[in-house]
Amino acid sequence: MNNVKVGRKYRHFKGDIYEVIAVGYHSETQEKMVVYKDIETGKVCIRPHAMFTSDVDHIKYPDVKQKKRFELITNNKKKNRRKRILSNIKNERALKEYYDSYFDSLPYCEADDDTEEYEFTNEEKLKMAEDYEAFMESVAKENPTNG
């Protein structure tokens, strides 16, 4: 990770999130430096590039799982896509359960034979449409990332 990216967020091995503001050089020693700020507090810090990109001292911090002192936080598109797909599947299952329970609540209509289908009245169709809209609004509120 020798290429620190300005404007990107990094997770410190202790858990805090920082945004890199600039990469520059010490005016006297020409040592490469990283300027970054704490996302939560806004505190600006400067650290030598070599230290910023160094490995965690696992002897001093044996319980730390992170390998590098600062790790780039990436937007893993595959992971986000998987979450959206799973969310959509969950929503479809919930919708199917909703409709199953809705149809179960309808009065039973005995048909003359198995080929005859039940015809919904306009009132029933309107009620289903209203219920569906209300259901989808509740799903959207529960899953704001879906959409």
N, CA and C of each residue as an Amber inpcrd file, in Angstrom:
protein
   441
   0.8410000  -1.1910000   0.0000000   0.0000000   0.0000000   0.0000000
   0.8810000   1.2470000   0.0000000   1.8060000   1.3350000  -0.8840000
   2.6730000   2.5040000  -0.9360000   1.9950000   3.6890000  -1.5950000
   0.8980000   3.4450000  -2.2870000   0.2000000   4.5110000  -2.9880000
  -0.9980000   4.9660000  -2.1610000  -0.8000000   5.9390000  -1.2630000
  -1.8720000   6.4690000  -0.4350000  -2.7370000   7.3710000  -1.3140000
  -4.0430000   7.2140000  -1.2240000  -4.9660000   7.9260000  -2.1120000
  -5.6040000   9.1190000  -1.3950000  -5.3400000  10.3080000  -1.9250000
  -5.9040000  11.5400000  -1.3750000  -7.4210000  11.5330000  -1.5930000
  -8.1670000  11.9470000  -0.5460000  -9.6210000  12.0060000  -0.6260000
 -10.3060000  10.7050000  -0.2490000  -9.5420000   9.6570000  -0.0350000
 -10.1200000   8.3570000   0.3190000 -10.0940000   8.1520000   1.8270000
 -10.9290000   7.2490000   2.2920000 -11.0310000   6.9640000   3.7260000
 -10.2420000   5.7020000   4.0650000  -9.6220000   5.7440000   5.2430000
  -8.8340000   4.6350000   5.7420000  -9.2770000   4.2960000   7.1590000
  -9.2230000   3.0030000   7.4860000  -9.5510000   2.5580000   8.8480000
  -8.2410000   2.2830000   9.5810000  -8.0600000   2.9690000  10.7200000
  -6.9130000   2.7180000  11.5860000  -7.1280000   1.3750000  12.2730000
  -6.0670000   0.6870000  12.6140000  -6.2250000  -0.6410000  13.1970000
  -6.9530000  -0.6180000  14.5370000  -7.0450000   0.5600000  15.1690000
  -7.8000000   0.6720000  16.4270000  -9.2740000   0.9920000  16.1740000
  -9.6410000   1.1770000  14.8800000 -11.0460000   1.3070000  14.5250000
 -11.5080000   2.6610000  14.0180000 -10.7680000   3.7270000  14.2850000
 -11.2030000   5.0510000  13.8260000 -11.0720000   5.1740000  12.3080000
 -11.8900000   6.0500000  11.7390000 -11.8850000   6.2770000  10.2850000
 -11.2750000   7.6490000  10.0160000 -10.3820000   7.6870000   9.0320000
  -9.6870000   8.9120000   8.6670000  -9.7770000   9.1310000   7.1630000
  -9.7760000  10.4010000   6.7770000  -9.7320000  10.7620000   5.3580000
  -8.3920000  11.4120000   5.0700000  -7.7250000  10.9440000   4.0200000
  -6.4350000  11.5270000   3.6410000  -6.6940000  12.8500000   2.9350000
  -6.0650000  13.9070000   3.4590000  -6.2320000  15.2460000   2.9050000
  -5.1610000  15.5330000   1.8560000  -3.9260000  15.1130000   2.1570000
  -2.8170000  15.4030000   1.2380000  -1.6570000  14.4650000   1.5140000
  -0.8130000  14.3300000   0.5150000   0.4790000  13.6560000   0.6650000
   1.5140000  14.6920000   0.2500000   2.4880000  14.9180000   1.1190000
   3.4930000  15.9390000   0.8350000   4.8550000  15.5280000   1.3700000
   5.7500000  16.5100000   1.4220000   7.1250000  16.2440000   1.8490000
   7.5270000  17.2350000   2.9270000   8.2670000  16.7400000   3.9190000
   8.8110000  17.5870000   4.9710000   9.7640000  18.5880000   4.3180000
   9.6380000  19.8580000   4.6750000  10.4150000  20.9070000   3.9990000
  11.9170000  20.7990000   4.2560000  12.3310000  20.2260000   5.3610000
  13.7690000  20.1320000   5.6900000  14.3590000  18.7890000   5.2700000
  13.6400000  17.7040000   5.5990000  14.2130000  16.3690000   5.3840000
  13.7530000  15.7080000   4.0850000  12.7260000  16.2650000   3.4850000
  12.1040000  15.7080000   2.2680000  11.4700000  14.3390000   2.5070000
  11.2270000  14.0220000   3.7850000  10.5370000  12.7750000   4.0990000
   9.0770000  12.8900000   3.6480000   8.6010000  11.8430000   2.9980000
   7.2190000  11.8260000   2.5210000   6.2750000  11.7380000   3.7220000
   5.2170000  12.6050000   3.7280000   4.2790000  12.6850000   4.8430000
   2.8400000  12.5310000   4.3340000   1.9700000  12.0680000   5.2280000
   0.5440000  11.9400000   4.9290000  -0.2130000  12.8430000   5.9010000
  -1.0840000  13.6930000   5.3540000  -1.9320000  14.5650000   6.1560000
  -3.3340000  13.9820000   6.0910000  -3.9190000  13.7410000   7.2700000
  -5.2260000  13.0980000   7.3130000  -6.0440000  13.6560000   8.4660000
  -7.3700000  13.4870000   8.3650000  -8.2290000  13.9980000   9.4390000
  -9.1740000  12.9080000   9.9220000  -9.4740000  12.9840000  11.2070000
 -10.4170000  12.0780000  11.8420000 -11.8170000  12.4610000  11.3610000
 -12.5230000  11.5150000  10.7800000 -13.8680000  11.7740000  10.2380000
 -14.8330000  12.2040000  11.3370000 -14.6880000  11.6370000  12.5180000
 -15.6220000  11.9190000  13.6040000 -15.3450000  13.2610000  14.2830000
 -14.0770000  13.5480000  14.5600000 -13.7410000  14.7550000  15.3300000
 -13.2620000  15.9160000  14.4720000 -12.7800000  15.6170000  13.2560000
 -12.2370000  16.6580000  12.3930000 -10.7800000  16.9920000  12.7000000
 -10.1910000  16.3360000  13.6950000  -8.7960000  16.5820000  14.0760000
  -7.8700000  16.1900000  12.9200000  -6.9610000  17.1100000  12.5690000
  -6.0170000  16.8770000  11.4750000  -4.6920000  16.3940000  12.0490000
  -4.1330000  15.3550000  11.4280000  -2.8690000  14.7630000  11.8750000
  -1.9150000  14.6330000  10.7020000  -0.6310000  14.5520000  11.0460000
   0.4100000  14.3340000  10.0300000   1.2580000  13.1690000  10.5130000
   1.5780000  12.2680000   9.6040000   2.3560000  11.0870000   9.9550000
   3.2810000  10.7760000   8.7770000   4.4760000  10.3060000   9.0570000
   5.3450000   9.8870000   7.9550000   4.6710000   8.8030000   7.1050000
   4.8350000   8.9170000   5.8210000   4.2310000   7.9720000   4.8810000
   4.6100000   6.5350000   5.2300000   5.8770000   6.3160000   5.5540000
   6.3360000   4.9590000   5.8920000   5.5830000   4.4070000   7.1040000
   5.2920000   5.2570000   8.0680000   4.5590000   4.8110000   9.2460000
   3.0790000   4.5940000   8.8980000   2.5150000   5.4770000   8.0900000
   1.1140000   5.3700000   7.6870000   0.8650000   4.0390000   6.9790000
   1.8200000   3.6200000   6.1590000   1.6580000   2.4040000   5.3540000
   2.2670000   1.1620000   6.0080000   2.7510000   1.2950000   7.2310000
   3.4310000   0.1750000   7.8950000   2.4490000  -0.8820000   8.3950000
   2.9960000  -2.0490000   8.6970000   2.2170000  -3.1280000   9.2910000
   1.9520000  -2.8360000  10.7600000   0.8780000  -3.4160000  11.2760000
   0.5740000  -3.3260000  12.7020000   1.6240000  -4.1560000  13.4550000
   2.0610000  -3.6490000  14.5840000   2.9830000  -4.3930000  15.4400000
   2.1590000  -5.4200000  16.2090000   2.1240000  -6.6470000  15.6800000
   1.2880000  -7.6870000  16.2890000   1.8810000  -8.2460000  17.5740000
   3.1150000  -7.9180000  17.8690000   3.6890000  -8.2880000  19.1680000
   3.1050000  -7.3590000  20.2330000   3.0400000  -6.0610000  19.9110000
   2.4890000  -5.0770000  20.8340000   0.9640000  -5.1720000  20.8960000
   0.3300000  -5.4910000  19.7420000  -1.1270000  -5.5850000  19.6440000
  -1.5090000  -6.9780000  19.1090000  -1.4000000  -8.0170000  19.9390000
  -1.6210000  -9.3900000  19.4480000  -3.0650000  -9.7060000  19.0500000
  -4.0400000  -8.9620000  19.5570000  -5.4460000  -9.2530000  19.2600000
  -5.9730000  -8.5630000  18.0080000  -5.1590000  -7.7110000  17.4010000
  -5.5870000  -6.9540000  16.2210000  -5.5440000  -7.8530000  14.9870000
  -6.6320000  -7.8840000  14.2520000  -6.7290000  -8.7220000  13.0420000
  -6.2070000  -8.0060000  11.7930000  -6.3130000  -6.6650000  11.7850000
  -5.9210000  -5.8710000  10.6240000  -4.4080000  -5.9910000  10.4180000
  -3.9680000  -6.1240000   9.1670000  -2.5490000  -6.2870000   8.8630000
  -1.8090000  -4.9480000   8.8460000  -2.3870000  -3.9640000   8.1790000
  -1.7410000  -2.6600000   8.0450000  -2.2410000  -1.6830000   9.0990000
  -1.3980000  -0.6960000   9.4310000  -1.7820000   0.3390000  10.3980000
  -3.0410000   1.0690000   9.9210000  -3.0610000   1.4400000   8.6300000
  -4.2260000   2.0590000   7.9980000  -4.5910000   1.2240000   6.7840000
  -5.8620000   0.8520000   6.6870000  -6.3220000   0.0980000   5.5150000
  -7.3560000   0.9120000   4.7630000  -7.1850000   0.9720000   3.4550000
  -8.1170000   1.6800000   2.5830000  -9.4960000   1.0420000   2.6980000
 -10.4960000   1.8870000   2.8800000 -11.8820000   1.4100000   2.9050000
 -12.3730000   1.4380000   1.4690000 -12.6810000   0.2660000   0.9550000
 -13.1140000   0.1830000  -0.4440000 -14.6150000  -0.0060000  -0.5110000
 -15.1990000   0.4470000  -1.5920000 -16.6050000   0.1840000  -1.8720000
 -16.6520000  -1.0980000  -2.6650000 -16.8170000  -2.1900000  -1.9600000
 -16.8430000  -3.4880000  -2.6060000 -18.1720000  -3.6540000  -3.3290000
 -18.1750000  -3.4010000  -4.6490000 -19.4150000  -3.4220000  -5.4210000
 -20.0640000  -4.7980000  -5.4130000 -19.2580000  -5.8660000  -5.4400000
 -19.8340000  -7.2100000  -5.4160000 -20.5470000  -7.4520000  -4.0910000
 -19.9270000  -7.0240000  -2.9980000 -20.5310000  -7.2110000  -1.6760000
 -21.8250000  -6.3950000  -1.5690000 -21.7910000  -5.1330000  -2.0360000
 -22.9900000  -4.2940000  -2.0030000 -24.0850000  -4.8640000  -2.8970000
 -23.7120000  -5.3790000  -4.0630000 -24.6830000  -5.9730000  -4.9790000
 -25.3250000  -7.2000000  -4.3450000 -24.5030000  -8.0120000  -3.6680000
 -25.0160000  -9.2020000  -2.9870000 -26.0210000  -8.8040000  -1.9070000
 -25.7190000  -7.7420000  -1.1530000 -26.6420000  -7.2720000  -0.1180000
 -27.9640000  -6.8330000  -0.7360000 -27.8840000  -6.1020000  -1.8720000
 -29.1120000  -5.6500000  -2.5410000 -29.9420000  -6.8280000  -3.0260000
 -29.2640000  -7.8340000  -3.6070000 -29.9820000  -9.0110000  -4.1130000
 -30.6540000  -9.7430000  -2.9620000 -29.9100000  -9.9420000  -1.8690000
 -30.5000000 -10.6150000  -0.7110000 -31.6630000  -9.8190000  -0.1420000
 -31.5270000  -8.4960000  -0.1350000 -32.6060000  -7.6480000   0.3520000
 -33.8320000  -7.7810000  -0.5470000 -33.6050000  -7.8090000  -1.8600000
 -34.7200000  -7.9670000  -2.7930000 -35.4040000  -9.3150000  -2.6140000
 -34.6010000 -10.3650000  -2.4160000 -35.1730000 -11.6940000  -2.1980000
 -36.0060000 -11.6880000  -0.9310000 -35.4680000 -11.0730000   0.1270000
 -36.2020000 -10.9790000   1.3940000 -37.5170000 -10.2350000   1.1840000
 -37.4750000  -9.1350000   0.4200000 -38.6880000  -8.3560000   0.1590000
 -39.7000000  -9.1560000  -0.6560000 -39.2020000  -9.9240000  -1.6370000
 -40.1060000 -10.7350000  -2.4540000 -40.7620000 -11.8190000  -1.6090000
 -39.9850000 -12.4140000  -0.7060000 -40.5630000 -13.4300000   0.1760000
 -41.6220000 -12.8130000   1.0890000 -41.3100000 -11.6370000   1.6200000
 -42.2670000 -10.9540000   2.4870000 -43.5300000 -10.6060000   1.7040000
 -43.3650000 -10.1660000   0.4610000 -44.5250000  -9.8340000  -0.3760000
 -45.3590000 -11.0830000  -0.6580000 -44.6750000 -12.1940000  -0.9630000
 -45.4040000 -13.4450000  -1.1960000 -46.1730000 -13.8430000   0.0520000
 -45.5330000 -13.7360000   1.2280000 -46.2280000 -14.0560000   2.4810000
 -47.4340000 -13.1390000   2.6800000 -47.2450000 -11.8600000   2.3460000
 -48.3520000 -10.9070000   2.4850000 -49.5260000 -11.3250000   1.5970000
 -49.2240000 -11.6060000   0.3170000 -50.2960000 -11.9770000  -0.5980000
 -50.9340000 -13.3070000  -0.2160000 -50.1140000 -14.2600000   0.2370000
 -50.6870000 -15.5380000   0.6810000 -51.6740000 -15.3040000   1.8220000
 -51.2720000 -14.4840000   2.7840000 -52.1770000 -14.2200000   3.9110000
 -53.3930000 -13.4260000   3.4430000 -53.1990000 -12.5460000   2.4540000
 -54.3260000 -11.7630000   1.9320000 -55.3360000 -12.6860000   1.2630000
 -54.8430000 -13.5900000   0.4150000 -55.7450000 -14.4960000  -0.2800000
 -56.4200000 -15.4610000   0.6910000 -55.6970000 -15.8570000   1.7250000
 -56.2880000 -16.7280000   2.7400000 -57.4330000 -16.0350000   3.4750000
 -57.3750000 -14.7110000   3.5510000 -58.4110000 -13.9790000   4.2780000
 -59.6650000 -13.7350000   3.4360000 -59.5580000 -13.9970000   2.1330000
 -60.7190000 -13.7790000   1.2660000 -61.7910000 -14.8310000   1.5370000
 -63.0400000 -14.4430000   1.3500000 -64.0970000 -15.4480000   1.5380000
 -63.9510000 -16.5460000   0.4830000 -64.1670000 -17.7610000   0.9240000
 -64.0310000 -18.9040000   0.0190000 -65.1510000 -18.8850000  -1.0060000
 -64.7590000 -19.0860000  -2.2590000 -65.7440000 -19.1100000  -3.3400000
 -65.6380000 -20.4720000  -4.0150000 -66.6730000 -21.2480000  -3.9280000
 -66.6270000 -22.5870000  -4.4920000 -66.9330000 -22.5100000  -5.9810000
 -66.0350000 -23.0510000  -6.7720000 -66.2200000 -23.0480000  -8.2200000
 -66.8700000 -24.3550000  -8.6380000 -67.5220000 -24.3180000  -9.8170000
 -68.1810000 -25.5200000 -10.3280000 -67.1720000 -26.5900000 -10.7130000
 -66.0440000 -26.1620000 -11.2730000 -64.9750000 -27.1140000 -11.5860000
 -63.6260000 -26.4450000 -11.3600000 -62.5710000 -27.1910000 -11.5020000
 -61.2290000 -26.6860000 -11.1870000 -60.7330000 -25.6240000 -12.1680000
 -61.3350000 -25.5160000 -13.3330000 -60.8690000 -24.5580000 -14.3310000
 -61.4270000 -23.1650000 -14.1000000 -62.5000000 -23.0670000 -13.3300000
 -63.1160000 -21.7650000 -13.0990000 -62.2470000 -20.9500000 -12.1340000
 -61.9630000 -19.7090000 -12.5010000 -61.1420000 -18.8520000 -11.6580000
 -62.0110000 -17.8580000 -10.9110000 -61.5390000 -17.4650000  -9.7610000
 -62.2500000 -16.4880000  -8.9450000 -62.0720000 -15.1080000  -9.5570000
 -63.1320000 -14.3750000  -9.7340000 -63.0840000 -13.0120000 -10.2470000
 -63.1560000 -12.0370000  -9.0720000 -62.1400000 -11.1790000  -8.9530000
 -62.1510000 -10.1790000  -7.8910000 -63.0990000  -9.0460000  -8.2480000
 -63.7880000  -8.5370000  -7.2760000 -64.6300000  -7.3690000  -7.4900000
 -63.7230000  -6.1430000  -7.5850000 -64.2470000  -5.0290000  -8.0830000
 -63.4630000  -3.7950000  -8.1670000 -63.0310000  -3.3310000  -6.7750000
 -63.8990000  -3.5220000  -5.7880000 -63.5540000  -3.1360000  -4.4150000
 -62.3660000  -3.9450000  -3.9040000 -62.3740000  -5.2540000  -4.1930000
 -61.2590000  -6.1080000  -3.7680000 -59.9630000  -5.7040000  -4.4670000
 -60.0660000  -5.4030000  -5.7730000 -58.8800000  -4.9810000  -6.5230000
 -58.3190000  -3.6760000  -5.9690000 -59.1840000  -2.7270000  -5.6620000
 -58.7690000  -1.4550000  -5.1000000 -58.1060000  -1.6570000  -3.7360000
 -58.7190000  -2.4910000  -2.9110000 -58.1760000  -2.7830000  -1.5820000
 -56.7970000  -3.4330000  -1.7070000 -56.6260000  -4.3760000  -2.6290000
 -55.3340000  -5.0190000  -2.8350000 -54.2850000  -4.0020000  -3.2710000
 -54.6480000  -3.1040000  -4.1720000 -53.7110000  -2.0920000  -4.6570000
 -53.2790000  -1.1690000  -3.5130000 -54.2250000  -0.7510000  -2.6930000
 -53.9050000   0.1150000  -1.5550000 -53.0230000  -0.6200000  -0.5480000
 -53.3610000  -1.8710000  -0.2600000 -52.5680000  -2.6700000   0.6740000
 -51.1510000  -2.8800000   0.1450000 -51.0540000  -3.1290000  -1.1640000
 -49.7450000  -3.3440000  -1.7740000 -48.8850000  -2.0910000  -1.6520000
 -49.4390000  -0.9230000  -1.9500000 -48.6930000   0.3330000  -1.8430000
 -48.2300000   0.5700000  -0.4090000 -49.1010000   0.3330000   0.5520000
 -48.7380000   0.5060000   1.9610000 -47.6320000  -0.4770000   2.3510000
 -47.7530000  -1.7110000   1.8690000 -46.7410000  -2.7170000   2.1600000
 -45.3830000  -2.3130000   1.5860000 -45.3630000  -1.8670000   0.3340000
 -44.0970000  -1.4890000  -0.3030000 -43.4760000  -0.2760000   0.3840000
 -44.2830000   0.6570000   0.8540000 -43.7540000   1.7950000   1.6090000
 -43.0970000   1.3280000   2.8970000 -43.7020000   0.3710000   3.5880000
 -43.1180000  -0.1380000   4.8340000 -41.8280000  -0.8860000   4.5410000
 -41.7640000  -1.6210000   3.4440000 -40.5290000  -2.3260000   3.0670000
 -39.4250000  -1.3220000   2.7630000 -39.7720000  -0.2490000   2.0420000
 -38.7790000   0.7700000   1.7000000 -38.2250000   1.4460000   2.9520000
 -39.0730000   1.6730000   3.9410000 -38.6140000   2.2870000   5.1940000
 -37.6980000   1.3600000   5.9640000 -38.0060000   0.0560000   5.9490000
 -37.1890000  -0.9350000   6.6530000 -35.8680000  -1.1780000   5.9550000
 -35.8120000  -1.0100000   4.6320000 -34.6180000  -1.2860000   3.8410000
 -34.2780000  -0.0800000   2.9790000 -33.7360000   0.9960000   3.5670000
 -33.4870000   2.2180000   2.7790000 -32.4500000   2.0480000   1.6810000
 -31.5890000   1.0160000   1.7580000 -30.5820000   0.8190000   0.7180000
 -31.1670000   0.1570000  -0.5170000 -32.3270000  -0.4040000  -0.3810000
 -32.9640000  -1.0980000  -1.4980000 -33.6420000  -0.0740000  -2.3990000
 -33.3100000  -0.1040000  -3.6650000 -34.0680000   0.7850000  -4.5180000
 -33.2960000   1.2750000  -5.6170000
